[in-house]
Amino acid sequence: MDRRHFAVDVRLGGTGAAGGTIRSPLLRRGLAERVRDPLDGRRNVLKATGEGARLHRRPVTRTARMNRVFLAPLDQDERETLLGLIARVTDAAEDLRR
């Protein structure tokens, strides 16, 4: 699952313990359900339920609002540069954890 998003269509490729650590609570809480992958019918993917999608929207909306407030002093190019740099640092840190 993309570590930054619990998207409406959550695709979990991992089958090990780490994947189970992510999947199990989502399934147990009714935030996701198993469905056949429309691109590869041999595997299952998780799809957000209505409640899971609703729950995801709240922090996404808040984050967008906070970004507008905090990044207001920057012009669009500066915002894109800053967010791109933050994404690179975050990706590098994630790679170190693997």
C-alpha positions as CSV (number, residue, x, y, z in Angstrom):
1,M,0.0,0.0,0.0
2,D,1.3,3.4,-0.8
3,R,2.5,4.6,2.6
4,R,1.1,8.0,2.2
5,H,-2.5,7.1,1.2
6,F,-5.3,4.8,2.1
7,A,-6.9,5.3,-1.2
8,V,-10.3,4.3,-2.3
9,D,-8.7,1.4,-4.2
10,V,-5.9,0.1,-1.8
11,R,-3.6,-2.3,-3.5
12,L,-1.5,-4.5,-1.2
13,G,1.2,-6.5,-2.9
14,G,2.9,-7.7,0.3
15,T,2.0,-11.1,1.6
16,G,4.3,-11.3,4.6
17,A,3.8,-10.3,8.2
18,A,4.2,-6.6,7.4
19,G,1.3,-6.7,4.9
20,G,-0.8,-8.6,7.4
21,T,-0.1,-5.9,10.0
22,I,-1.6,-3.4,7.6
23,R,-4.4,-5.5,6.2
24,S,-5.8,-7.1,9.4
25,P,-6.9,-4.0,11.3
26,L,-8.4,-2.5,8.2
27,L,-10.5,-5.6,7.5
28,R,-11.4,-6.1,11.2
29,R,-12.6,-2.5,11.5
30,G,-14.6,-2.7,8.3
31,L,-12.6,0.0,6.7
32,A,-11.6,-2.3,3.8
33,E,-12.8,-5.5,2.1
34,R,-11.1,-8.1,-0.1
35,V,-12.0,-8.1,-3.7
36,R,-10.6,-9.7,-6.8
37,D,-8.0,-7.6,-8.6
38,P,-9.8,-6.5,-11.8
39,L,-6.4,-6.5,-13.6
40,D,-5.3,-10.0,-12.3
41,G,-8.2,-12.2,-11.2
42,R,-5.8,-14.6,-9.5
43,R,-5.1,-12.2,-6.6
44,N,-7.1,-10.2,-4.1
45,V,-6.8,-6.5,-3.4
46,L,-8.2,-4.5,-0.6
47,K,-10.8,-1.9,-1.5
48,A,-11.9,0.8,1.0
49,T,-15.4,0.5,2.2
50,G,-17.6,3.6,2.3
51,E,-16.6,4.1,6.0
52,G,-12.9,3.6,5.1
53,A,-13.1,6.2,2.3
54,R,-15.0,8.6,4.6
55,L,-12.4,8.2,7.4
56,H,-9.6,8.8,4.9
57,R,-11.2,12.0,3.6
58,R,-11.0,13.8,7.0
59,P,-7.2,13.9,7.4
60,V,-6.7,14.5,3.7
61,T,-9.0,17.5,3.8
62,R,-7.3,18.8,7.0
63,T,-3.9,18.3,5.5
64,A,-4.9,20.3,2.4
65,R,-6.3,23.1,4.5
66,M,-3.1,23.2,6.7
67,N,-0.9,23.2,3.6
68,R,-2.8,26.2,2.3
69,V,-2.3,28.0,5.6
70,F,1.4,27.1,6.1
71,L,2.5,27.5,2.5
72,A,0.6,30.7,1.9
73,P,3.8,32.8,1.9
74,L,5.2,30.8,-1.0
75,D,4.2,31.1,-4.6
76,Q,3.1,28.0,-6.5
77,D,6.6,27.2,-7.9
78,E,8.1,27.5,-4.4
79,R,5.3,25.2,-2.9
80,E,5.9,22.6,-5.6
81,T,9.7,22.7,-5.0
82,L,9.3,22.4,-1.2
83,L,6.8,19.5,-1.4
84,G,9.0,17.8,-4.0
85,L,12.0,18.0,-1.7
86,I,10.0,16.8,1.3
87,A,8.8,13.8,-0.8
88,R,12.4,13.0,-1.8
89,V,13.6,13.1,1.8
90,T,10.6,11.0,2.9
91,D,11.3,8.4,0.2
92,A,15.0,8.2,1.1
93,A,14.2,7.7,4.7
94,E,11.7,4.9,3.8
95,D,14.4,3.3,1.6
96,L,16.7,3.2,4.6
97,R,14.1,1.4,6.7
98,R,14.0,-1.5,4.2
